[in-house]
C-alpha cells in the first residue's frame, strides 16, 4: 500500500538524541529495507538491532509467528531493558 502513497510533504524526522530503542527488522523486508533499518540503528547510540534472518516479511512482532523475535520483544516491552548486543533470530522452519 505504501508504494502508492504520495511522497510526504514534510521533511524527514531528525533523530538528534539518544533513544534506548529496540529496532526489529527482517533481512528481506519488502517494505522497509534492511539497509534502512541498519541506518536507523546507527542514529541513536543506545539502540539495539534485532534481525530476523531469511524472512521476506514486514510485520514481525506478534504477526509473523517467530518465537525468538516475539520472546525478545516481549522481554523488552515488559522490562524496558535492551539486550547487551545486537541479536539475530533464525527463520523458523515452515515460514
Secondary structure as GFF3:
##gff-version 3
##sequence-region A 1 95
A	DSSP	three_ten_helix	2	4	.	.	.	ID=ss1
A	DSSP	beta_strand	22	26	.	.	.	ID=ss2
A	DSSP	alpha_helix	34	41	.	.	.	ID=ss3
A	DSSP	beta_strand	48	52	.	.	.	ID=ss4
A	DSSP	alpha_helix	67	79	.	.	.	ID=ss5
A	DSSP	beta_strand	87	89	.	.	.	ID=ss6
###
